[in-house]
Structures are given as C-alpha cells and as structure tokens.
Amino acid sequence: MNYTFHPHAERELEEIESHYDSILHELGDRFREDVEMTLSRILEFPNGWQLLSKATRRCRLSRFPYAIIYRVRKDEIRFAGGSASPSQT
C-alpha cells in the first residue's frame, strides 16, 4: 500500500527529533527508529489501531510518549500528524 505524509506531519516529526537531539544526540535517533517501526506496523496492519473518528486512527510509539495519527484511504495511507500521548506504565 502506498503512503503519503501531510507536509505539517513531516515538519512536526523533524522538530520533535531535533528536540530530542538537543537533549541527547542518540535520543533523536531512537525517536526516529521508533517512528519508523511504528510506520511499518501501520503499513502492515492499517486497520489494527485505535479509531479516533470514522476515518482517523492513532497508533502509539513503543518507547516515546507520542502517537501517529493517520487515515486509511482506498489505495493509500495518509499520515496526518501526531500527538503527545501519556506514558503507558
């Protein structure tokens, strides 16, 4: 399945990665790895994550308090952005 990013979503991910890099360089890299793993899970199971509305879903990252918001369309997945999510403890 094809996928696209809303331009705002790409900028948002870059800004968050930069924020984590400013704390510790490896932390930004770990955030990006977690995002990529989450995107892979979404692409493999696009309808497997929590519904936020009729057309919008959310998938939480494994290691960071962040979730990816996306829409499943007929022939593509559109990543719309993200949101901070409470830590899962």
Secondary structure, DSSP 4 states (H G I P E B T S, - for coil): -EEEE-HHHHHHHHHHHHHHHHH-HHHHHHHHHHHHHHHHHHHHSTTSSEESSSSEEEEE-SSSSEEEEEEE-SSEEEEEEEEE-----
